[in-house]
């Protein structure tokens, strides 16, 4: 479409776009191969924060078995207007880890209530090592 432009987003604009939280997709290599799952998230202290079930598939897949080790993931958030053929997407790459210790209580209060039913008491934080994004809009 000749009337559209693609704009690369800088880190600050990407973080502004996702600052209200919402639904994103975590991508990682599970026991069964590449996996992408939707989760509702909060942006908390510059990191992605979401809740999941302890000992559930996501919890088990993100455990390295090595104390203090992190699991590298990607997290994608977008807002698309399919009718107008416009929108934006933000990609966050970085380590995911379980939130424990003294920081857990504050993070738990800040985290969004999961949409998925059941007990979801495990907090997962993705600390961005790379943030990229693009926006498609009218020229």
OpenMM code with the backbone's topology and positions (N, CA, C; nanometers):
from openmm import Vec3, app, unit

residues = "UNK UNK UNK UNK UNK UNK UNK UNK UNK UNK UNK UNK UNK UNK UNK UNK UNK UNK UNK UNK UNK UNK UNK UNK UNK UNK UNK UNK UNK UNK UNK UNK UNK UNK UNK UNK UNK UNK UNK UNK UNK UNK UNK UNK UNK UNK UNK UNK UNK UNK UNK UNK UNK UNK UNK UNK UNK UNK UNK UNK UNK UNK UNK UNK UNK UNK UNK UNK UNK UNK UNK UNK UNK UNK UNK UNK UNK UNK UNK UNK UNK UNK UNK UNK UNK UNK UNK UNK UNK UNK UNK UNK UNK UNK UNK UNK UNK UNK UNK UNK UNK UNK UNK UNK UNK UNK UNK UNK UNK UNK UNK UNK UNK UNK UNK UNK UNK UNK UNK UNK UNK UNK UNK UNK UNK UNK UNK UNK UNK UNK UNK UNK UNK UNK UNK UNK UNK UNK UNK".split()
positions = [
    Vec3(0.0845, -0.1179, 0.0000),
    Vec3(0.0000, 0.0000, 0.0000),
    Vec3(0.0886, 0.1237, 0.0000),
    Vec3(0.0800, 0.1984, -0.1034),
    Vec3(0.1690, 0.3127, -0.1239),
    Vec3(0.1464, 0.4246, -0.0227),
    Vec3(0.0320, 0.4288, 0.0407),
    Vec3(0.0046, 0.5382, 0.1340),
    Vec3(0.0456, 0.5050, 0.2769),
    Vec3(0.1207, 0.3949, 0.2974),
    Vec3(0.1641, 0.3534, 0.4304),
    Vec3(0.3147, 0.3719, 0.4459),
    Vec3(0.3563, 0.3964, 0.5690),
    Vec3(0.4989, 0.4039, 0.6009),
    Vec3(0.5263, 0.3137, 0.7207),
    Vec3(0.6474, 0.2609, 0.7252),
    Vec3(0.6924, 0.1825, 0.8403),
    Vec3(0.7938, 0.2667, 0.9152),
    Vec3(0.7705, 0.2813, 1.0431),
    Vec3(0.8581, 0.3602, 1.1297),
    Vec3(0.9180, 0.2681, 1.2361),
    Vec3(1.0497, 0.2710, 1.2501),
    Vec3(1.1158, 0.1989, 1.3587),
    Vec3(1.0946, 0.2787, 1.4866),
    Vec3(1.0547, 0.2106, 1.5935),
    Vec3(1.0301, 0.2768, 1.7210),
    Vec3(1.1553, 0.2737, 1.8073),
    Vec3(1.1840, 0.3850, 1.8747),
    Vec3(1.2942, 0.3814, 1.9704),
    Vec3(1.2439, 0.3213, 2.1018),
    Vec3(1.3361, 0.2939, 2.1905),
    Vec3(1.3046, 0.2272, 2.3180),
    Vec3(1.1992, 0.3037, 2.3972),
    Vec3(1.2137, 0.4355, 2.4078),
    Vec3(1.1198, 0.5147, 2.4872),
    Vec3(0.9787, 0.5085, 2.4310),
    Vec3(0.9647, 0.5177, 2.2985),
    Vec3(0.8320, 0.5109, 2.2362),
    Vec3(0.7722, 0.3711, 2.2521),
    Vec3(0.8537, 0.2679, 2.2367),
    Vec3(0.8053, 0.1313, 2.2544),
    Vec3(0.7536, 0.1099, 2.3970),
    Vec3(0.8292, 0.1572, 2.4948),
    Vec3(0.7856, 0.1433, 2.6346),
    Vec3(0.6600, 0.2252, 2.6625),
    Vec3(0.6485, 0.3418, 2.6008),
    Vec3(0.5282, 0.4228, 2.6183),
    Vec3(0.4059, 0.3487, 2.5653),
    Vec3(0.4203, 0.2858, 2.4505),
    Vec3(0.3081, 0.2152, 2.3898),
    Vec3(0.2588, 0.0975, 2.4737),
    Vec3(0.3487, 0.0307, 2.5442),
    Vec3(0.3083, -0.0865, 2.6226),
    Vec3(0.2885, -0.0550, 2.7704),
    Vec3(0.3053, 0.0712, 2.8092),
    Vec3(0.3028, 0.1091, 2.9515),
    Vec3(0.1714, 0.0781, 3.0216),
    Vec3(0.0612, 0.0721, 2.9478),
    Vec3(-0.0674, 0.0437, 3.0122),
    Vec3(-0.0910, -0.1058, 3.0316),
    Vec3(0.0023, -0.1892, 2.9883),
    Vec3(-0.0155, -0.3333, 3.0022),
    Vec3(-0.1111, -0.3854, 2.8973),
    Vec3(-0.1619, -0.5037, 2.9192),
    Vec3(-0.2549, -0.5637, 2.8246),
    Vec3(-0.2230, -0.7092, 2.8000),
    Vec3(-0.2408, -0.7499, 2.6758),
    Vec3(-0.2143, -0.8885, 2.6364),
    Vec3(-0.0890, -0.8917, 2.5497),
    Vec3(-0.0003, -0.9825, 2.5826),
    Vec3(0.1200, -1.0040, 2.5038),
    Vec3(0.1399, -1.1530, 2.4847),
    Vec3(0.2389, -1.1884, 2.4057),
    Vec3(0.2684, -1.3276, 2.3792),
    Vec3(0.4127, -1.3573, 2.4170),
    Vec3(0.4292, -1.4578, 2.5032),
    Vec3(0.5636, -1.5014, 2.5396),
    Vec3(0.6031, -1.6146, 2.4455),
    Vec3(0.7231, -1.6041, 2.3902),
    Vec3(0.7758, -1.7044, 2.2982),
    Vec3(0.9036, -1.7625, 2.3574),
    Vec3(0.9120, -1.8943, 2.3552),
    Vec3(1.0278, -1.9613, 2.4124),
    Vec3(1.0354, -2.1025, 2.3556),
    Vec3(1.1439, -2.1690, 2.3825),
    Vec3(1.1582, -2.3080, 2.3408),
    Vec3(1.1193, -2.3962, 2.4583),
    Vec3(1.0093, -2.4677, 2.4415),
    Vec3(0.9600, -2.5561, 2.5473),
    Vec3(1.0184, -2.6953, 2.5301),
    Vec3(0.9761, -2.7845, 2.6170),
    Vec3(1.0183, -2.9251, 2.6065),
    Vec3(0.9745, -2.9858, 2.4741),
    Vec3(0.8700, -2.9270, 2.4140),
    Vec3(0.8118, -2.9833, 2.2926),
    Vec3(0.8447, -2.9023, 2.1679),
    Vec3(0.9292, -2.8000, 2.1820),
    Vec3(0.9670, -2.7186, 2.0682),
    Vec3(0.9212, -2.5750, 2.0853),
    Vec3(0.9314, -2.4946, 1.9786),
    Vec3(0.8934, -2.3533, 1.9870),
    Vec3(0.7479, -2.3384, 2.0347),
    Vec3(0.7291, -2.2452, 2.1288),
    Vec3(0.5978, -2.2244, 2.1896),
    Vec3(0.5709, -2.0758, 2.2019),
    Vec3(0.4469, -2.0360, 2.1761),
    Vec3(0.4028, -1.8979, 2.1943),
    Vec3(0.2708, -1.9030, 2.2697),
    Vec3(0.2651, -1.8319, 2.3820),
    Vec3(0.1445, -1.8313, 2.4647),
    Vec3(0.1024, -1.6885, 2.4967),
    Vec3(-0.0281, -1.6607, 2.4938),
    Vec3(-0.0743, -1.5278, 2.5338),
    Vec3(-0.0842, -1.5182, 2.6870),
    Vec3(-0.0461, -1.4044, 2.7404),
    Vec3(-0.0628, -1.3757, 2.8833),
    Vec3(-0.0992, -1.2285, 2.8981),
    Vec3(-0.1720, -1.1967, 3.0038),
    Vec3(-0.1926, -1.0549, 3.0305),
    Vec3(-0.0817, -1.0107, 3.1254),
    Vec3(-0.0298, -0.8899, 3.1000),
    Vec3(0.0928, -0.8451, 3.1654),
    Vec3(0.0800, -0.7035, 3.2199),
    Vec3(0.1754, -0.6704, 3.3032),
    Vec3(0.1953, -0.5359, 3.3557),
    Vec3(0.3388, -0.4955, 3.3231),
    Vec3(0.3593, -0.3700, 3.2895),
    Vec3(0.4954, -0.3174, 3.2795),
    Vec3(0.5279, -0.2618, 3.4177),
    Vec3(0.6260, -0.3214, 3.4842),
    Vec3(0.6578, -0.2880, 3.6228),
    Vec3(0.8079, -0.2648, 3.6360),
    Vec3(0.8438, -0.1437, 3.6735),
    Vec3(0.9850, -0.1070, 3.6916),
    Vec3(1.0678, -0.1421, 3.5682),
    Vec3(1.0119, -0.1137, 3.4504),
    Vec3(1.0832, -0.1336, 3.3249),
    Vec3(1.0888, -0.2762, 3.2750),
    Vec3(1.0175, -0.3670, 3.3418),
    Vec3(1.0185, -0.5081, 3.3020),
    Vec3(0.8755, -0.5571, 3.2817),
    Vec3(0.8615, -0.6640, 3.2062),
    Vec3(0.7328, -0.7303, 3.1864),
    Vec3(0.7089, -0.8204, 3.3066),
    Vec3(0.5876, -0.8147, 3.3606),
    Vec3(0.5530, -0.8952, 3.4770),
    Vec3(0.4183, -0.9616, 3.4513),
    Vec3(0.4115, -1.0924, 3.4741),
    Vec3(0.2839, -1.1636, 3.4606),
    Vec3(0.2788, -1.2787, 3.5596),
    Vec3(0.1575, -1.3302, 3.5791),
    Vec3(0.1350, -1.4406, 3.6723),
    Vec3(0.0995, -1.5671, 3.5949),
    Vec3(0.1423, -1.6805, 3.6505),
    Vec3(0.1095, -1.8101, 3.5929),
    Vec3(0.0962, -1.9114, 3.7051),
    Vec3(0.0584, -2.0323, 3.6709),
    Vec3(0.0378, -2.1370, 3.7705),
    Vec3(0.1703, -2.2034, 3.8072),
    Vec3(0.1921, -2.2194, 3.9375),
    Vec3(0.3102, -2.2931, 3.9817),
    Vec3(0.2978, -2.4376, 3.9358),
    Vec3(0.4090, -2.4921, 3.8891),
    Vec3(0.4184, -2.6293, 3.8403),
    Vec3(0.3345, -2.6544, 3.7146),
    Vec3(0.2861, -2.5477, 3.6521),
    Vec3(0.2162, -2.5602, 3.5244),
    Vec3(0.3163, -2.5705, 3.4115),
    Vec3(0.2691, -2.5902, 3.2893),
    Vec3(0.3605, -2.6053, 3.1754),
    Vec3(0.4569, -2.4876, 3.1569),
    Vec3(0.4095, -2.3651, 3.1700),
    Vec3(0.4976, -2.2494, 3.1519),
    Vec3(0.6029, -2.2450, 3.2613),
    Vec3(0.5631, -2.2704, 3.3846),
    Vec3(0.6574, -2.2729, 3.4965),
    Vec3(0.7642, -2.3791, 3.4725),
    Vec3(0.7219, -2.4991, 3.4386),
    Vec3(0.8181, -2.6076, 3.4178),
    Vec3(0.9119, -2.5790, 3.3013),
    Vec3(0.8576, -2.5224, 3.1931),
    Vec3(0.9403, -2.4950, 3.0763),
    Vec3(1.0436, -2.3859, 3.1019),
    Vec3(1.0140, -2.2912, 3.1918),
    Vec3(1.1058, -2.1802, 3.2167),
    Vec3(1.2053, -2.2087, 3.3288),
    Vec3(1.2040, -2.3254, 3.3842),
    Vec3(1.3020, -2.3617, 3.4879),
    Vec3(1.4263, -2.4191, 3.4211),
    Vec3(1.5400, -2.3666, 3.4580),
    Vec3(1.6647, -2.4137, 3.3982),
    Vec3(1.7250, -2.5289, 3.4768),
    Vec3(1.6903, -2.5413, 3.6041),
    Vec3(1.7518, -2.6423, 3.6888),
    Vec3(1.8841, -2.5959, 3.7462),
    Vec3(1.9220, -2.4733, 3.7157),
    Vec3(2.0477, -2.4170, 3.7651),
    Vec3(2.0142, -2.2941, 3.8484),
    Vec3(2.0560, -2.2943, 3.9742),
    Vec3(2.0248, -2.1824, 4.0634),
    Vec3(2.0772, -2.0515, 4.0053),
    Vec3(1.9902, -1.9508, 3.9995),
    Vec3(2.0285, -1.8188, 3.9520),
    Vec3(2.0336, -1.8037, 3.8013),
    Vec3(2.0087, -1.9123, 3.7273),
    Vec3(2.0128, -1.9047, 3.5811),
    Vec3(1.8789, -1.8546, 3.5271),
    Vec3(1.8838, -1.7832, 3.4174),
    Vec3(1.7634, -1.7309, 3.3544),
    Vec3(1.7385, -1.8022, 3.2222),
    Vec3(1.6159, -1.7910, 3.1747),
    Vec3(1.5736, -1.8518, 3.0500),
    Vec3(1.5467, -1.7398, 2.9515),
    Vec3(1.6115, -1.7415, 2.8357),
    Vec3(1.5935, -1.6364, 2.7357),
    Vec3(1.4609, -1.6547, 2.6623),
    Vec3(1.3843, -1.5461, 2.6550),
    Vec3(1.2532, -1.5500, 2.5901),
    Vec3(1.2360, -1.4270, 2.5025),
    Vec3(1.1291, -1.4281, 2.4265),
    Vec3(1.0843, -1.3099, 2.3537),
    Vec3(0.9416, -1.2829, 2.3993),
    Vec3(0.9039, -1.1549, 2.3989),
    Vec3(0.7688, -1.1152, 2.4387),
    Vec3(0.7220, -1.0104, 2.3399),
    Vec3(0.6053, -1.0342, 2.2775),
    Vec3(0.5558, -0.9452, 2.1736),
    Vec3(0.4207, -0.8893, 2.2134),
    Vec3(0.4051, -0.7591, 2.1928),
    Vec3(0.2819, -0.6876, 2.2199),
    Vec3(0.2488, -0.6093, 2.0938),
    Vec3(0.1198, -0.6054, 2.0564),
    Vec3(0.0846, -0.5262, 1.9397),
    Vec3(-0.0533, -0.4643, 1.9546),
    Vec3(-0.0806, -0.3718, 1.8679),
    Vec3(-0.2119, -0.3087, 1.8564),
    Vec3(-0.2344, -0.2895, 1.7065),
    Vec3(-0.3280, -0.3646, 1.6513),
    Vec3(-0.3469, -0.3695, 1.5070),
    Vec3(-0.4883, -0.3244, 1.4708),
    Vec3(-0.4975, -0.2374, 1.3723),
    Vec3(-0.6248, -0.1973, 1.3125),
    Vec3(-0.6299, -0.2671, 1.1774),
    Vec3(-0.6925, -0.3852, 1.1728),
    Vec3(-0.6922, -0.4625, 1.0481),
    Vec3(-0.7702, -0.3917, 0.9378),
    Vec3(-0.8783, -0.3228, 0.9732),
    Vec3(-0.9563, -0.2510, 0.8734),
    Vec3(-0.8794, -0.1372, 0.8101),
    Vec3(-0.8006, -0.0667, 0.8907),
    Vec3(-0.7220, 0.0454, 0.8406),
    Vec3(-0.5829, 0.0066, 0.7948),
    Vec3(-0.5458, -0.1217, 0.8109),
    Vec3(-0.4129, -0.1716, 0.7741),
    Vec3(-0.3025, -0.0898, 0.8405),
    Vec3(-0.3221, -0.0627, 0.9711),
    Vec3(-0.2239, 0.0142, 1.0478),
    Vec3(-0.2050, -0.0522, 1.1832),
    Vec3(-0.0997, -0.0145, 1.2505),
    Vec3(-0.0781, -0.0638, 1.3857),
    Vec3(0.0681, -0.0577, 1.4241),
    Vec3(0.0959, -0.1143, 1.5406),
    Vec3(0.2330, -0.1180, 1.5902),
    Vec3(0.2578, -0.2511, 1.6596),
    Vec3(0.3847, -0.2865, 1.6708),
    Vec3(0.4244, -0.4036, 1.7483),
    Vec3(0.5559, -0.3723, 1.8193),
    Vec3(0.5682, -0.4290, 1.9378),
    Vec3(0.6885, -0.4133, 2.0199),
    Vec3(0.7383, -0.5527, 2.0538),
    Vec3(0.8679, -0.5741, 2.0381),
    Vec3(0.9309, -0.7012, 2.0712),
    Vec3(1.0319, -0.6780, 2.1832),
    Vec3(1.0163, -0.7540, 2.2895),
    Vec3(1.1096, -0.7485, 2.4027),
    Vec3(1.1803, -0.8828, 2.4092),
    Vec3(1.3117, -0.8775, 2.4174),
    Vec3(1.3909, -0.9989, 2.4324),
    Vec3(1.4725, -0.9854, 2.5593),
    Vec3(1.4830, -1.0968, 2.6318),
    Vec3(1.5608, -1.0931, 2.7546),
    Vec3(1.5335, -1.2146, 2.8407),
    Vec3(1.5990, -1.2177, 2.9558),
    Vec3(1.5816, -1.3318, 3.0455),
    Vec3(1.4509, -1.3228, 3.1244),
    Vec3(1.3884, -1.4388, 3.1418),
    Vec3(1.2704, -1.4507, 3.2278),
    Vec3(1.3129, -1.5218, 3.3554),
    Vec3(1.2622, -1.4750, 3.4658),
    Vec3(1.2905, -1.5454, 3.5905),
    Vec3(1.1721, -1.5355, 3.6856),
    Vec3(1.1673, -1.6294, 3.7776),
    Vec3(1.0637, -1.6298, 3.8793),
    Vec3(1.0956, -1.5209, 3.9814),
    Vec3(0.9949, -1.4459, 4.0227),
    Vec3(1.0141, -1.3397, 4.1214),
    Vec3(0.9951, -1.4001, 4.2597),
    Vec3(1.0998, -1.3932, 4.3396),
    Vec3(1.0972, -1.4481, 4.4755),
    Vec3(1.1600, -1.3475, 4.5708),
    Vec3(1.1631, -1.3826, 4.6958),
    Vec3(1.2305, -1.3001, 4.7946),
    Vec3(1.1518, -1.1755, 4.8297),
    Vec3(1.2212, -1.0758, 4.8850),
    Vec3(1.1545, -0.9562, 4.9354),
    Vec3(1.0819, -0.8757, 4.8286),
    Vec3(1.1263, -0.8822, 4.7049),
    Vec3(1.0624, -0.8055, 4.5973),
    Vec3(0.9282, -0.8634, 4.5544),
    Vec3(0.9008, -0.9880, 4.5911),
    Vec3(0.7806, -1.0561, 4.5432),
    Vec3(0.6521, -0.9862, 4.5879),
    Vec3(0.6452, -0.9447, 4.7113),
    Vec3(0.5220, -0.8850, 4.7640),
    Vec3(0.4828, -0.7588, 4.6870),
    Vec3(0.5778, -0.6671, 4.6670),
    Vec3(0.5478, -0.5445, 4.5913),
    Vec3(0.5121, -0.5760, 4.4467),
    Vec3(0.5860, -0.6673, 4.3854),
    Vec3(0.5592, -0.7044, 4.2464),
    Vec3(0.4226, -0.7709, 4.2343),
    Vec3(0.3867, -0.8538, 4.3307),
    Vec3(0.2578, -0.9218, 4.3259),
    Vec3(0.1430, -0.8205, 4.3321),
    Vec3(0.1569, -0.7203, 4.4160),
    Vec3(0.0538, -0.6157, 4.4255),
    Vec3(0.0430, -0.5367, 4.2950),
    Vec3(0.1534, -0.5171, 4.2273),
    Vec3(0.1546, -0.4394, 4.1028),
    Vec3(0.1037, -0.5191, 3.9831),
    Vec3(0.1115, -0.6509, 3.9918),
    Vec3(0.0799, -0.7359, 3.8771),
    Vec3(-0.0702, -0.7413, 3.8522),
    Vec3(-0.1049, -0.7512, 3.7266),
    Vec3(-0.2438, -0.7608, 3.6827),
    Vec3(-0.3020, -0.8971, 3.7212),
    Vec3(-0.4312, -0.8982, 3.7469),
    Vec3(-0.5023, -1.0239, 3.7736),
    Vec3(-0.5112, -1.1037, 3.6439),
    Vec3(-0.4685, -1.2301, 3.6434),
    Vec3(-0.4737, -1.3088, 3.5203),
    Vec3(-0.6174, -1.3335, 3.4751),
    Vec3(-0.6372, -1.3381, 3.3449),
    Vec3(-0.7676, -1.3726, 3.2895),
    Vec3(-0.7941, -1.5225, 3.3023),
    Vec3(-0.6902, -1.6028, 3.2890),
    Vec3(-0.7062, -1.7478, 3.2931),
    Vec3(-0.7544, -1.7902, 3.4318),
    Vec3(-0.8457, -1.8872, 3.4366),
    Vec3(-0.8955, -1.9332, 3.5661),
    Vec3(-0.7909, -2.0140, 3.6410),
    Vec3(-0.8165, -2.0352, 3.7676),
    Vec3(-0.7277, -2.1167, 3.8500),
    Vec3(-0.6319, -2.0312, 3.9313),
    Vec3(-0.5571, -2.0981, 4.0115),
    Vec3(-0.4613, -2.0310, 4.0999),
    Vec3(-0.3366, -1.9989, 4.0196),
    Vec3(-0.3018, -1.8717, 4.0161),
    Vec3(-0.1861, -1.8242, 3.9389),
    Vec3(-0.1018, -1.7369, 4.0314),
    Vec3(-0.0250, -1.8016, 4.1173),
    Vec3(0.0519, -1.7322, 4.2194),
    Vec3(0.1990, -1.7143, 4.1846),
    Vec3(0.2439, -1.7716, 4.0745),
    Vec3(0.3843, -1.7592, 4.0350),
    Vec3(0.4019, -1.6332, 3.9515),
    Vec3(0.4942, -1.5481, 3.9926),
    Vec3(0.5259, -1.4263, 3.9176),
    Vec3(0.6475, -1.4518, 3.8294),
    Vec3(0.6359, -1.4088, 3.7041),
    Vec3(0.7478, -1.4190, 3.6104),
    Vec3(0.7795, -1.2785, 3.5619),
    Vec3(0.9078, -1.2440, 3.5637),
    Vec3(0.9537, -1.1133, 3.5168),
    Vec3(1.0474, -1.1344, 3.3987),
    Vec3(1.0252, -1.0544, 3.2942),
    Vec3(1.1151, -1.0532, 3.1783),
    Vec3(1.1870, -0.9192, 3.1814),
    Vec3(1.3164, -0.9233, 3.1992),
    Vec3(1.3983, -0.8027, 3.2040),
    Vec3(1.4516, -0.7765, 3.0634),
    Vec3(1.4105, -0.6661, 3.0014),
    Vec3(1.4512, -0.6424, 2.8634),
    Vec3(1.6020, -0.6253, 2.8467),
    Vec3(1.6591, -0.7037, 2.7564),
    Vec3(1.7963, -0.6782, 2.7145),
    Vec3(1.7942, -0.6097, 2.5777),
    Vec3(1.6804, -0.6230, 2.5084),
    Vec3(1.6625, -0.5585, 2.3787),
    Vec3(1.5143, -0.5274, 2.3599),
    Vec3(1.4862, -0.4048, 2.3176),
    Vec3(1.3487, -0.3625, 2.2894),
    Vec3(1.3471, -0.3014, 2.1510),
    Vec3(1.2633, -0.3569, 2.0634),
    Vec3(1.2485, -0.3045, 1.9283),
    Vec3(1.1002, -0.2918, 1.8978),
    Vec3(1.0692, -0.2130, 1.7997),
    Vec3(0.9298, -0.1985, 1.7604),
    Vec3(0.9171, -0.1319, 1.6255),
    Vec3(0.7975, -0.1482, 1.5695),
    Vec3(0.7667, -0.0852, 1.4401),
    Vec3(0.6219, -0.0385, 1.4429),
    Vec3(0.5978, 0.0661, 1.3674),
    Vec3(0.4621, 0.1178, 1.3512),
    Vec3(0.4356, 0.1340, 1.2012),
    Vec3(0.3196, 0.0885, 1.1570),
    Vec3(0.2746, 0.1112, 1.0200),
    Vec3(0.1603, 0.2108, 1.0278),
    Vec3(0.1752, 0.3215, 0.9558),
    Vec3(0.0728, 0.4268, 0.9595),
    Vec3(0.0601, 0.4891, 0.8209),
    Vec3(-0.0375, 0.5775, 0.8097),
    Vec3(-0.0562, 0.6502, 0.6844),
    Vec3(0.0574, 0.7490, 0.6637),
    Vec3(0.0966, 0.7668, 0.5406),
    Vec3(0.2058, 0.8608, 0.5118),
    Vec3(0.1551, 1.0029, 0.5064),
] * unit.nanometer
topology = app.Topology()
chain = topology.addChain("A")
for resn in residues:
    res = topology.addResidue(resn, chain)
    for name in ("N", "CA", "C"):
        topology.addAtom(name, app.Element.getBySymbol(name[0]), res)
